[in-house]
Amino acid sequence: MADDQLFARFGKTCEPGEVLFREGEHGEEMYVLQEGAIRITKAVKGEEKTLALLGPGEFFGEMAILNAKPRTATAVVEQQAKVLVLGAKAFERMVVSNAEIAVRLIKRLARRLDSANELIEVLMHRDPKARVILGLSREAQFLGQPQDDGSVVVPLTEAELAEQVGLSESETVEVLKRLRRLQIVDPATTDSIVVRDVSRLDEFYEFLLMREKFGDG
């Protein structure tokens, strides 16, 4: 079934700020994001922490229908989005009848596990610079919008990046200032951070690891 036919049958257009589901709710539907962006958050010690920003092609909410347990996170529309809303039976029919969808789901689940492991790696770093650089590199990989000049636009504010990596906004801003001086990132806009060269960002992270391992001298 073509994408436009799927959207005609299962599609929904959502506006920024709309909550698709909340942590703790029982769910009977999963979602496939066709356009836009979705923020996945979780309450930690009374504060909402961002787990992921999802882009087109991502599945989310599938665990509620795969294991019949309450939602483990909240999904909020970050940018106007078009989603497919699938109940358990419709989802099962699609997986059984379409091997490509089944393979995509397996890959998405594996990628989700990788993403969780990477987030743990970010939060384990004691060096704020390493946290910010690894977190920014991670978001550039998953959500970055490549530009003609080779730069990558990451749709995160400085405050949102700080939340992602478990640092204060002031600590995060200081690291970004250093990256700007090194011409690795451009000054942040109101809604995004521009990475001028992702490879240099990764190289700087490797440099920090080497310095941590062997010291300055």
N, C-alpha and C positions, 0 to 999 in steps of 0.2 A: 504494500500500500504506500503510495507516494506521501511525501511530507504534508502537502496541502490537503490531501484526503484525511490523513491522520489528524491534522489540526481542526478540520471541519467537524470531525467526530468527537475528538477528545480535548480540543484546544481551549485555552483560556488566556486572555490578555490581562496582565497584572500591573498595577501602578506602584511606583516607589513607596516604600513604607508599609505596603500591605503584608500582613503576616499570613503565610500559607499554612503553617501549623506551629504549635507550641510544644516545648519540652514537657513531657509528662502526660500529654494527651494520648488517647488511643487512636490509632489511625487505620484507615482502610484503603488508603490511596497512596500511590507513589507518583513521582513527577519526573518528566524529562524536559530539560530546559532547551528550547530552540533558539531563543534570542534573549539578550539582556544579561543581567547578573543577579545572583541570589546570594545573600549572606547567611551562613549557618553559624548560630551562636549557642552558647551553653552557659547556664548560671554556675558561677564558681564563687563560693563564699558571698553570695548575695549580689554579685556583679555579673553582667553579661559579658562573656569573653568570646571573641570571634574565633571560630575553629577553621573556617574556610570561606573563600569567595569563589563561587562557582560560575563558570562561563558556559556558552552554548555547547550542547552535546552531552552535558553532565546529567547523570541520574541522581536523584536524591529522594529521601523518604522511603526507600525500598525496604529498609530493615523492618519497618512496622508491619509490612505485609508478608515478609519472609519468615519472621519469627513470632508474629502476633504479640509483640511486647510494646509498651508505651514508647512514644517518641523520646529519643535520647537527646534531642537538640531542637532548637527553634529555627525556622526558615523565614527570612524576611526579604522582600524584594528590594534590591539595591538600585537597579536601573530597570526602567520599564521592560517587562519580560513577557515572552510568549512561552507557555508551558503546555505540555500534554499531561493531563490528569488521568491516571489509570488505576482502576480498581484491581483487586487481586485476580479476579477471573480474566479480565481483559489483559492484564499483564502476563498471566500464565499462558493464555492463548498466543500472545505475541511471541513469547519465548519458545514455545513448542513449535510454532509454525514457521519461525524465522531464525535460522541458525546464526545469522549475522548479529541479530539483536542479542541472542544468548551469549555469543562471544564478546560483544561489546560490554555486556553487563559484567561478565567475569573480569574483563580488563579494567573496568571502572572500579570494581570492588578491590582488585589488587592495587590499583593506583591510590584508592582511598587509604588502604593500609600503609602504602609507602608514604603518603602525605602525613599520616598520623605519626609514623616513625620519624619523619623529617622534622615535624613540629617538636617532638620530644628532644631531638638533637639540638634544635634552636634553643629551647628552654634550659638545656643542661649547661650551656655556655655561661661562664661567669663574666667573661669580657663583653661589655655592652657593644663594642664595635663588631665583634664576631656575631653577636645575636642579630643586630640590625642588618649586617651584610648578608648573612645566611637567610634571614627572613625575607629580605628584599629580593634576593636571587630566587628564592622559592616562589614568591608571588609573581615575579617576572616570567618564570617558567610556566606557571599554571594559568595566569590571568593576563599576562602582558600583551600589549597590542603593538606589534612591530611596525615601525615607521620606515619610510623610504630612505631616510638618512642613516639607517642602521640602529637608531635608538629604539627603546622599548618604553611605552607608556604603561605604568602600573596604576590601575584605578584605586589607589589608596591614599588617604590623607596621612599626614605625619602622625596625627593622633591615633588613627586606625592601625598604622604600622606599629606604633608603640604598644598598643593593646595586643597585637598579634605576638610580639616578641617578649611580652612581660616586663616592659621597662616604662619609666615615666616618659611623658612627652618631651620634657626638657633634655633627658639623656639621649633620646632618639634624635632630636633636632641637632644636638652637638655632633653626633656621628655623621648625620647627613651633611652638616656644614663642612666637615673634614672631607667627605667624599666629593663635595662640590669643589673644594680647593684643589683636589686631585683630578678634577674634570671627569669624574666617573659618573656623576649625576648632575642634572640641571636643577635650578631652584624649583622647589615644589609649587604647584598651583593649588587652587582651593580644593581640588578634588583628585589630584593625581601626583605621582612622582615619576620623573623621566630619567631612566637609566640610559646614559649615552652609549655605554659599551658594557654589555653583560659579561663578556669574557674578562674584561679588566676587573669587574666587580668580583668575579670568581677568583681571579689571580690574587687580588688583595686579601681575600679570605684565606687562601692557601698560605700567603705570606704571614698572616697573623698566626695561623696554626704552627708554622715553622718557627716563628719567633717564640711562641709559647713553649714549644718543645725544646729548643736549643738555647733560648735566651738571646739577649741583644748582642752579646759579644762572644 
